[in-house]
């Protein structure tokens, strides 16, 4: 329905792959961008998730380092799911800022 009714040219809510891909919907090209629950601040709100900003930062950094190294030989992309109500908290926002730097 995003394409048929909304006219969207892409969506970013797909769990089936790690890399973006093009598909055809109703005769129109549509870009599908991956979404992840892995590199996601939602893990602050779930059991077995992150307990501190430092854990979130370390996880994102390790994921980035691994994907960057793999990118030497093949395409890689890192998706990070963020929600203002979660990562926007004072004790968590610093970790995101450090990661972006």
N, C-alpha and C positions, 0 to 999 in steps of 0.2 A: 503493500500500500504506500510505502514511502515514495516509490517511483510513480506508480499508477495514479494515485490521487494527489500526492504532495508535490510532484515534479522535482524531487530531490535528485541531484546528480551523484551523490555519495551518501553512505551511512557508515558510522563508526561503532557498530554494535555487533560485531561478528566474532564468534569464538572458534571458528572452524580452521583457522590458519594463523600463522605468525607474520605473514607478509600480506600487504594489500594486493588485491587482484581485481581485474575488470570482469564483469559479467554482462549479459544482455537481458533486459527485462522489458517486455512489451515492445521489442524492437528498438530499445534505447540503451546506449552504453551506461553502465552504472558501476561506480567505484565502490568496492567494499574494503573498509579499513578495519583491521583487527582491534578488538578491545580485550583487556586482560583483567582477570581477578587476582593475578599473581603480583604484579607491580601496582598495587592499588591501595589507596589509603583506607578503603573499606575494612582492611584487615586490622585497623584500630578498634573496630566495633564488633569483631567476631572472635570466638574462642580460637586459640592457637594463632592469634594474630600478633600485631606489633604492640609492645607495651610502652615503648618510648620513641621519641623522634630519632634517637641514635640508631635504633634497630631498623627503622624505615630507611634512613640514610644509608646504612651499611648494606641493606638488601638491594636498594636501587643501584648503589655504586658497584656491587659485585655483579649484578645483572648487566649493567652497562659495560663493565670491563670484559665480561665473557662475550657479549654480543659484538663489541668492538673488535676483539681478537678474531672472532669467527668471520667478521666482515672483511678480513684480509683476502678471503678466498670466495666468499659468496655473499649475496645481499642479506642484510639483517635490518630489522626495525625494532625499536623499543617503544612500547606503548605504556603510559603511566596513567592509571585512573585516579582522578582527583575530585574531591567534593568539598566545597567551601566549609561546610559544617564540620568536617573532620580534620583535614589538613590545615584549615584556617585557624585552628586553636593555637595560642601562643607557644605552647610547649612542643608543637609539631612543625610549625611554619619554618623555623630555623633550619630544620633538617632538609626541607624542600629547597630552601634558598642555597644551602651548602651544596646540594646535589646539582642544582642548575649552574652554579659557578664552576 
